[in-house]
Amino acid sequence: MRRGERPILDIPWPLLAGFILFFAMQLISHDYSVSNQSERYRPLAKPFDSTIYRGLAMGSEQLFSYLLAIRLQLHDNQAGRHIRYRNIDYRLLINWLDEIHGLNIQSEYPMMLASRVYSQTKDKQRLRLILNYIDQAFMADPQLHWRHQAEATVIAKHKLDDLELALQMAQRLADLPQSIVMPRWARDMHFLLLGDLNEFESALVIIDALLKSDAVNDPDEKRFLREKLLSFQQNLSEIQQSQSFESVQ
């Protein structure tokens, strides 16, 4: 059992009975929908404020937040089929994620749903909303959400094809103080993206500063940085030679 979690036997029996009834109703509703095979999409309802959910949780906010997250995920399956994300109102979805997070601010689960589940949409407008939500949550609590910020950075680059946005998100990771505990690779994403943008001069300045500072102590990390330094220097030299050749032509 994790620190801070309440033993299941400590949960008030009316609340526990309510949880069991909640799941039973979900199963009955799901079976009923499957049997009817309804094609009609049921839109996502507006969530209550997290303060209301906190009152209903009767001191078991952590468990209640997980139940709400499961309820949200069950919405993705209607009439026995997984609905398309394009049918979901992503602004309302983000409201749900925000209220669930507000109920248990130490939980990464809502942000995990954002970065790994609802980022699967092919609609770029919806994807931008999700990435913006992750970015804001990260800035509010970087220690808790740096992993999801790193994932969002990769999504912005590869799924959204927006290197500039990916660079901005990676920059926020790189700018975090050393008191924020996270692996070096998360901070290194910034200069790696600069390389993808052919901003080799800026990347070289960052790598050189890192090697000269006390921020990097791991031998493997230093080796990696030196290899990238040489690689970027070579790329920059090739670009400069090409530009010089074209100017002579």
Secondary structure as the mmCIF struct_conf table of DSSP 4:
data_model
#
loop_
_struct_conf.conf_type_id
_struct_conf.id
_struct_conf.beg_label_comp_id
_struct_conf.beg_label_asym_id
_struct_conf.beg_label_seq_id
_struct_conf.end_label_comp_id
_struct_conf.end_label_asym_id
_struct_conf.end_label_seq_id
TURN_TY1_P TURN_TY1_P1 ARG A 3 GLY A 4
HELX_LH_PP_P HELX_LH_PP_P1 GLU A 5 PRO A 7
HELX_RH_3T_P HELX_RH_3T_P1 ILE A 8 ASP A 10
BEND BEND1 ILE A 11 ILE A 11
HELX_RH_AL_P HELX_RH_AL_P1 TRP A 13 ASN A 36
TURN_TY1_P TURN_TY1_P2 GLN A 37 GLN A 37
HELX_LH_PP_P HELX_LH_PP_P2 PRO A 43 ASP A 49
HELX_RH_AL_P HELX_RH_AL_P2 SER A 50 ALA A 57
TURN_TY1_P TURN_TY1_P3 MET A 58 GLY A 59
HELX_RH_AL_P HELX_RH_AL_P3 GLU A 61 LEU A 74
TURN_TY1_P TURN_TY1_P4 HIS A 75 ASP A 76
STRN STRN1 ASN A 77 GLN A 78
TURN_TY1_P TURN_TY1_P5 ALA A 79 GLY A 80
STRN STRN2 ARG A 81 HIS A 82
HELX_LH_PP_P HELX_LH_PP_P3 ILE A 83 ARG A 84
HELX_RH_3T_P HELX_RH_3T_P2 TYR A 85 ASN A 87
BEND BEND2 ILE A 88 ILE A 88
HELX_RH_AL_P HELX_RH_AL_P4 TYR A 90 LEU A 103
TURN_TY1_P TURN_TY1_P6 ILE A 105 GLN A 106
HELX_RH_AL_P HELX_RH_AL_P5 TYR A 109 MET A 112
HELX_RH_PI_P HELX_RH_PI_P1 LEU A 113 VAL A 117
HELX_RH_3T_P HELX_RH_3T_P3 TYR A 118 GLN A 120
BEND BEND3 LYS A 122 LYS A 122
HELX_RH_AL_P HELX_RH_AL_P6 LYS A 124 ALA A 140
HELX_RH_AL_P HELX_RH_AL_P7 PRO A 142 HIS A 158
TURN_TY1_P TURN_TY1_P7 LYS A 159 LYS A 159
BEND BEND4 LEU A 160 LEU A 160
HELX_RH_AL_P HELX_RH_AL_P8 LEU A 163 ALA A 174
TURN_TY1_P TURN_TY1_P8 ASP A 175 ASP A 175
BEND BEND5 LEU A 176 LEU A 176
TURN_TY1_P TURN_TY1_P9 GLN A 178 SER A 179
BEND BEND6 ILE A 180 ILE A 180
HELX_RH_AL_P HELX_RH_AL_P9 ARG A 184 ASP A 196
TURN_TY1_P TURN_TY1_P10 LEU A 197 ASN A 198
HELX_RH_AL_P HELX_RH_AL_P10 PHE A 200 LYS A 212
BEND BEND7 SER A 213 ALA A 215
HELX_RH_AL_P HELX_RH_AL_P11 PRO A 219 VAL A 248
#
